[in-house]
Amino acid sequence: MDAFYASVEQLDHPEWRGKPLVVGGNEARGVVAAASYEARKFGIHSAMSSALAAKKCPHLIFARPRFERYKEISLQIRDIFYEYTDLVEPLSLDEAFLDVTENKVGLKSAILIARQIRAKIKEKTGLNASAGVSYNKFLAKTASDLNKPNGQAVILPEEAEAFLEKLPIGKFFGIGKVTAEKMQKLGIHNGKDLKEYSLQFLTKKFGKSGLHYYNIVRGIHLSEVQPHRVRKSLSAENTFEKDLISLQEMEAHFYPIFEEVVRRIEKSGIKGRTVTVKIKFSDFSQQTRSKTLEQYPNADQLWEVGLELLRQEEIPKPVRLLGLGISNLNLTEEQVYFGEQLKIPFHISNGKG
């Protein structure tokens, strides 16, 4: 989906259409979760601090996140996917891989299927989607970003290697900012540069990921579309309106997060033996503290372990975010879940939400 959260807000609020808008944070606090294409023209992007976004665009609209609404539309889109194939692997609320080799409508053209799906999404939701078509997941994902917004692209087998040689290393799906910077220091700026290095060298520099990088630059990616994925964790977190200074403040704000985790545990029936506390500081650095138990903790034990981890060592800087989660789950069957997060408190003023 194109700028999904921001596009939903503009869909539901006609007065915001065509205007620079971000979802998440406010003028003084928080982080941008999504930016409309109008906002991106000002250099605003997701994960940018809201304060910096406001400086870049003084008339920027801040919209309160509405995850239930995003989930509602996501399910409508998912239903369209299933009209064509059962092999759907969701990556998030707004993105998924589809294997249409064998499809329910009997079409032999994946390009035509992608075009039909995009048209149905537009008709049903009023939103634009982009698509990438290729012979493996890595290339399809890469192609999906080529003609955004509201477009699609195809990478044919005979075109793949030449295309990848020209692709900037930061555009490779799965190569994040940190890895891209590390590669650039080694003189790897595009696929052609990456292709010059041996498997032995890449494994030495990047560990197990070295084999992945060696393969993808040659158009090799053997991962199948997985319609069911095992959930690995369950968590909740909250970003605070003002930084927390004292441990007493942190513990008071930690309790509602704990209550939300317990609510999700009770709703899902999931249990986990590893308890993790996430702490993000005012300078955006973060720390996690974990403890693995012999048995699945009940609510009281989860609270005790969470507090123990929070108090484990001195917290040296003001805190902007706290999170609590469980992992090492009791799931025995592969299941797919939507991620959630606690609502962030916002101020409403000057017609902005």
Secondary structure, DSSP 4 states (H G I P E B T S, - for coil): --SHHHHHHHHH-GGGTTS-EEESSBTTBSB-SEE-HHHHTTT--TTSBHHHHHHH-TT-EEE---HHHHHHHHHHHHHHHHTT-S-EEEEETTEEEE--SS-TT--S-HHHHHHHHHHHHHHHHS----EEE-SSHHHHHHHHTTT-SS-EEE--GGGHHHHHHHSBGGGSTT--HHHHHHHHHTT--BHHHHHTS-HHHHHHHHTTHHHHHHHHTTT---PPP-S-----EEEEEEEEEEEE-SHHHHHHHHHHHHHHHHHHHHHH---EEEEEEEEEETTS-EEEEEEE-SS---HHHHHHHHHHHHTSS---S-EEEEEEEEEEE---S--------PPPP---BTTB-
